[in-house]
Amino acid sequence: MKLFTTLITILILSSCVGGPSYKGPVSDYYDGENFHYKNQKINKSFSDLLKWKFSGKRQQWPEEIKVNPVKIKEQRVNKGVVLTFINHSTFLIQIDGVNILTDPVWSRRVSPFSWVGPQRTRLPGVKYEDLPPIDIVLIGHNHYDHLDIDTLKKLGRDHEPRFIVGLGVDLLLKDNGLKNITSLGWRESVTFSNIEYHFVECQHWSARGLFDRNKTLWGSFIIKNHSKNIYFASDTGYSQHFKEQQEVYGPMDISLLPIGAYEPRWFMKSQHMNPEEAVKSHIDLKSKFSIGMHFGTFQLTDEAIDTPIKELKLALEKYKIDHKSFIAPEFGQQFRIE
């Protein structure tokens, strides 16, 4: 039965055509048809996907883990930074009176369908209706666990934020009636309310179906104000880009780094960091304080639900990093950095 369900799920998901494709001038990361990271092929083939699904050793996750959602104490934060971990790669960042959401996901599933696909194990750490006014939404790429179109449509209706996305992702948002969209290429930036948003390269890929692979741009964000550098990785494999970006943009005060969805390594290594690689990126970025993300919400890969937290602790010990400087947060946990 499990084999049959897996096969049906793969066939359904693979039948998705995907989203609209970017068309624009050739660059060092766009060949006129597809985007790429240093001319590497990051995403695996459909045959590799089948091999993983039918030969992988998927660990059992609990059906549900209780979360007690928190209330946002301040509608606006004018001094310092307050971060709230909501779920997966979704953070609320409050800085200089501006409220920023990263890769917002409130849907029950991250899938093109409401009845099949990865289903959440934990509820969001903040209820959608308890959000403060949202000014900026950052979207790293178009995978379903990072671009949740139902959540974005609600945000567009209820908050009318500015959406900042990679090249081509704006087309999908516009097709769904969203407005106030800024699309950026790698190493481009935009400034709103004296906060800079830099879109930078990372080792990943994009697609919402079989036929739009790498047709839109993915990336990470560096948020800069007069005193803080905040790094939001979104989703990435480990590569030299962390060290290169630290050299260009300076050491990071706060880094939001993925630590989950990494097994099996033969399939995931190029696109998702494991906890040890996340610690290496923390070192490369010269990050003062890092928070883990991309774990414990949706079962996307084979590792057990608590493995990322355990392996993060081991990696911190291995590299002699203070455990207080890189933590795996509780859902709804809030951090104030003065």
C-alpha positions as CSV (number, residue, x, y, z in Angstrom):
1,M,0.0,0.0,0.0
2,K,2.8,2.4,0.9
3,L,4.6,1.7,-2.4
4,F,1.3,2.3,-4.4
5,T,0.7,5.6,-2.5
6,T,4.2,6.7,-3.2
7,L,3.9,5.9,-6.9
8,I,0.5,7.7,-7.2
9,T,1.9,10.8,-5.4
10,I,4.9,11.0,-7.7
11,L,2.9,10.6,-10.8
12,I,0.4,13.3,-9.8
13,L,3.1,15.7,-8.8
14,S,5.2,15.1,-11.9
15,S,2.2,15.9,-14.1
16,C,2.2,19.5,-12.9
17,V,3.3,21.8,-15.7
18,G,4.7,24.4,-13.3
19,G,4.6,28.2,-13.4
20,P,5.4,30.9,-15.9
21,S,9.0,31.3,-17.2
22,Y,11.3,34.3,-17.2
23,K,12.6,35.7,-20.4
24,G,15.3,38.3,-20.5
25,P,18.9,39.1,-21.4
26,V,21.7,36.6,-21.0
27,S,23.9,37.0,-17.9
28,D,26.5,35.1,-16.0
29,Y,23.7,33.0,-14.3
30,Y,21.1,33.0,-17.1
31,D,21.8,31.4,-20.6
32,G,18.6,32.8,-22.2
33,E,16.6,29.7,-21.3
34,N,17.6,28.6,-17.8
35,F,19.1,29.9,-14.6
36,H,22.2,28.1,-13.1
37,Y,24.6,28.3,-10.2
38,K,28.1,28.4,-11.6
39,N,27.1,26.2,-14.5
40,Q,26.3,23.3,-12.2
41,K,23.3,21.0,-12.4
42,I,21.9,21.1,-8.8
43,N,18.5,19.4,-9.2
44,K,18.4,15.6,-9.7
45,S,16.6,13.8,-12.5
46,F,13.2,12.2,-12.4
47,S,14.9,8.7,-12.4
48,D,17.0,9.8,-9.4
49,L,13.7,10.8,-7.7
50,L,12.2,7.4,-8.3
51,K,15.4,5.7,-7.1
52,W,15.2,7.6,-3.8
53,K,11.5,7.2,-3.2
54,F,11.6,3.4,-3.8
55,S,15.0,2.6,-2.1
56,G,15.2,5.3,0.6
57,K,15.0,4.6,4.4
58,R,12.4,7.1,5.4
59,Q,12.1,7.5,9.1
60,Q,8.6,7.7,10.7
61,W,7.5,11.1,11.9
62,P,4.8,11.7,14.5
63,E,1.5,12.7,12.9
64,E,1.3,15.9,15.1
65,I,3.4,17.7,17.6
66,K,1.6,20.3,19.7
67,V,2.6,24.0,19.3
68,N,1.4,26.8,21.6
69,P,1.2,29.8,19.3
70,V,2.6,33.0,20.7
71,K,1.3,36.5,20.5
72,I,3.4,39.3,18.9
73,K,4.0,41.7,21.8
74,E,4.9,44.8,19.7
75,Q,3.2,45.9,16.5
76,R,6.3,47.8,15.6
77,V,9.9,47.6,16.9
78,N,11.9,50.8,16.5
79,K,15.0,49.9,18.5
80,G,17.1,46.7,17.9
81,V,15.7,43.7,16.2
82,V,13.0,41.2,17.2
83,L,12.8,37.9,15.4
84,T,10.0,35.3,15.7
85,F,10.4,31.8,14.3
86,I,7.0,30.8,12.9
87,N,7.7,27.6,11.0
88,H,9.8,26.0,8.4
89,S,11.6,29.0,6.8
90,T,9.1,31.6,8.0
91,F,10.3,34.3,10.3
92,L,8.8,37.6,11.3
93,I,11.6,40.2,11.4
94,Q,10.8,43.4,13.2
95,I,13.4,46.2,12.6
96,D,13.3,50.0,12.3
97,G,9.5,50.0,12.5
98,V,9.2,47.7,9.6
99,N,7.7,44.2,9.7
100,I,9.2,41.6,7.3
101,L,8.1,38.0,6.6
102,T,10.4,35.4,5.0
103,D,9.0,32.6,2.9
104,P,5.6,32.7,4.6
105,V,3.8,29.4,4.8
106,W,0.5,28.9,6.7
107,S,-1.1,26.2,4.5
108,R,-1.7,22.7,5.8
109,R,0.2,21.2,2.9
110,V,3.1,22.4,0.7
111,S,1.8,20.9,-2.6
112,P,-0.1,21.9,-5.7
113,F,-3.0,19.9,-4.3
114,S,-4.9,20.2,-1.0
115,W,-5.3,16.5,-0.6
116,V,-1.8,15.1,-1.3
117,G,1.8,16.1,-0.7
118,P,3.8,17.0,2.5
119,Q,1.5,17.8,5.4
120,R,2.5,19.8,8.4
121,T,3.4,18.1,11.6
122,R,3.5,21.3,13.7
123,L,1.1,24.3,13.4
124,P,2.7,27.7,12.9
125,G,4.2,29.3,16.0
126,V,2.1,32.4,15.3
127,K,-1.5,32.3,14.1
128,Y,-2.0,34.1,10.8
129,E,-4.7,36.4,12.3
130,D,-2.3,37.4,15.0
131,L,0.3,38.9,12.7
132,P,1.1,42.6,13.0
133,P,0.9,44.8,9.9
134,I,3.2,43.2,7.3
135,D,5.2,45.6,5.1
136,I,7.7,43.4,3.3
137,V,7.6,39.8,2.1
138,L,10.8,38.1,1.0
139,I,10.5,34.9,-1.2
140,G,13.7,33.0,-1.8
141,H,12.3,30.8,-4.7
142,N,9.2,29.1,-6.0
143,H,9.3,25.6,-4.4
144,Y,6.0,24.9,-2.7
145,D,7.4,24.9,0.8
146,H,8.8,28.4,0.3
147,L,6.2,30.0,-2.0
148,D,2.8,29.2,-0.6
149,I,0.5,31.0,-3.0
150,D,-2.6,30.7,-0.8
151,T,-0.8,32.5,2.1
152,L,0.6,35.1,-0.3
153,K,-2.9,35.9,-1.6
154,K,-4.1,36.3,1.9
155,L,-1.2,38.6,2.7
156,G,-1.8,40.6,-0.4
157,R,-5.5,41.1,0.5
158,D,-5.1,41.8,4.2
159,H,-1.8,43.6,4.4
160,E,-0.9,44.9,0.9
161,P,2.9,44.3,1.5
162,R,5.8,44.8,-0.9
163,F,6.8,41.4,-2.3
164,I,10.5,41.0,-3.1
165,V,11.3,38.0,-5.3
166,G,13.8,36.6,-7.8
167,L,13.5,37.2,-11.6
168,G,10.5,35.4,-13.1
169,V,8.8,34.7,-9.7
170,D,6.9,38.0,-10.1
171,L,5.1,36.4,-13.1
172,L,3.5,33.7,-10.9
173,L,2.5,36.3,-8.3
174,K,0.9,38.6,-10.9
175,D,-1.0,35.6,-12.4
176,N,-2.5,35.2,-9.0
177,G,-3.6,38.9,-8.7
178,L,-0.8,40.1,-6.5
179,K,0.6,43.6,-6.8
180,N,3.5,45.7,-5.3
181,I,6.1,43.2,-6.6
182,T,9.9,43.9,-7.0
183,S,11.9,41.3,-8.8
184,L,15.7,41.1,-8.5
185,G,18.6,39.4,-10.1
186,W,21.6,38.2,-8.2
187,R,23.6,40.9,-6.6
188,E,20.8,43.4,-7.2
189,S,19.2,45.4,-4.3
190,V,16.3,47.6,-3.4
191,T,15.8,50.0,-0.5
192,F,12.5,50.6,1.3
193,S,12.2,52.7,4.5
194,N,16.1,53.0,4.7
195,I,16.5,49.2,4.8
196,E,18.4,47.5,2.0
197,Y,17.4,44.1,0.6
198,H,20.2,42.4,-1.4
199,F,19.3,39.3,-3.4
200,V,22.4,37.1,-3.6
201,E,23.2,33.7,-5.2
202,C,23.0,30.4,-3.5
203,Q,23.4,26.8,-4.6
204,H,19.8,25.7,-5.3
205,W,17.3,25.5,-8.1
206,S,13.6,26.2,-8.9
207,A,10.5,24.5,-10.2
208,R,6.8,24.1,-9.5
209,G,6.4,21.2,-12.0
210,L,8.4,19.1,-14.4
211,F,8.5,21.6,-17.2
212,D,9.6,24.8,-15.6
213,R,12.9,23.7,-14.0
214,N,15.2,26.6,-13.4
215,K,13.0,28.9,-15.4
216,T,12.9,31.4,-12.5
217,L,15.6,32.6,-10.2
218,W,16.2,31.5,-6.6
219,G,18.4,33.2,-4.0
220,S,19.1,34.3,-0.5
221,F,18.6,37.8,1.0
222,I,20.9,40.1,3.0
223,I,18.9,42.7,5.0
224,K,21.0,45.7,5.9
225,N,20.1,48.8,8.0
226,H,22.5,51.3,9.6
227,S,23.7,48.9,12.2
228,K,22.7,45.3,11.3
229,N,23.5,42.7,8.7
230,I,20.8,39.9,8.6
231,Y,21.3,36.9,6.3
232,F,18.2,34.9,5.2
233,A,19.4,31.8,3.3
234,S,16.0,30.5,2.3
235,D,17.2,27.2,0.9
236,T,20.6,26.1,-0.3
237,G,23.4,23.6,-0.4
238,Y,26.8,24.4,1.1
239,S,29.1,26.2,-1.2
240,Q,31.7,28.9,-1.4
241,H,29.0,31.5,-1.8
242,F,28.8,32.1,2.0
243,K,32.5,33.0,2.3
244,E,32.3,35.2,-0.9
245,Q,29.2,37.1,0.4
246,Q,30.8,37.8,3.7
247,E,33.8,39.3,1.9
248,V,31.4,41.6,-0.1
249,Y,28.8,42.5,2.5
250,G,30.7,42.1,5.7
251,P,30.2,39.8,8.7
252,M,26.6,38.9,9.6
253,D,25.0,39.9,12.9
254,I,22.2,37.4,12.5
255,S,22.0,34.5,10.1
256,L,18.9,32.3,9.4
257,L,20.2,29.0,8.1
258,P,18.6,25.8,7.0
259,I,19.5,22.7,9.1
260,G,16.9,20.1,7.8
261,A,15.7,18.1,4.8
262,Y,19.1,16.6,3.9
263,E,18.9,12.8,3.7
264,P,19.8,10.8,1.7
265,R,23.0,12.8,1.1
266,W,23.6,11.4,-2.5
267,F,20.3,13.0,-3.5
268,M,20.2,16.1,-1.2
269,K,23.8,17.3,-0.7
270,S,23.9,19.7,-3.6
271,Q,20.7,21.5,-2.7
272,H,20.2,21.2,1.1
273,M,22.8,21.6,3.9
274,N,23.0,19.2,6.8
275,P,23.7,20.6,10.3
276,E,27.4,20.4,10.0
277,E,27.4,22.3,6.7
278,A,25.1,24.9,8.3
279,V,27.7,25.4,11.1
280,K,30.4,25.8,8.4
281,S,28.3,28.5,6.8
282,H,27.9,30.2,10.2
283,I,31.7,30.3,10.3
284,D,32.1,31.5,6.7
285,L,29.6,34.3,7.3
286,K,31.4,35.3,10.5
287,S,27.9,35.3,12.0
288,K,27.5,36.6,15.5
289,F,24.3,34.7,16.1
290,S,22.6,32.1,13.9
291,I,19.1,30.5,14.0
292,G,18.3,27.1,12.4
293,M,15.3,26.7,10.2
294,H,13.8,24.4,7.5
295,F,13.2,21.5,10.0
296,G,10.5,19.9,11.9
297,T,7.5,21.2,10.0
298,F,7.0,19.1,6.8
299,Q,8.6,15.7,6.2
300,L,10.4,16.3,3.0
301,T,13.2,13.8,3.3
302,D,14.3,10.7,5.1
303,E,15.8,11.8,8.4
304,A,13.9,11.6,11.7
305,I,12.2,14.7,12.9
306,D,14.7,15.3,15.8
307,T,17.9,14.4,13.9
308,P,18.7,17.9,12.7
309,I,18.7,19.2,16.3
310,K,20.8,16.4,17.6
311,E,23.3,16.7,14.7
312,L,23.5,20.5,15.1
313,K,24.6,20.0,18.7
314,L,27.3,17.5,17.6
315,A,28.5,19.9,14.9
316,L,28.8,22.8,17.3
317,E,30.9,20.7,19.6
318,K,33.1,19.5,16.7
319,Y,33.9,23.1,15.6
320,K,34.1,24.4,19.1
321,I,31.2,26.9,18.6
322,D,29.3,28.2,21.6
323,H,25.9,26.5,21.6
324,K,24.3,29.9,22.4
325,S,25.5,31.4,19.2
326,F,23.7,28.9,16.9
327,I,20.4,27.5,18.1
328,A,17.6,25.4,16.8
329,P,14.5,27.4,17.9
330,E,11.2,26.3,19.4
331,F,8.2,27.1,17.2
332,G,7.1,30.6,18.2
333,Q,10.3,31.4,19.9
334,Q,11.2,35.1,19.9
335,F,14.6,36.7,20.0
336,R,15.5,40.3,20.8
337,I,18.8,41.6,19.6
338,E,19.7,45.1,20.8
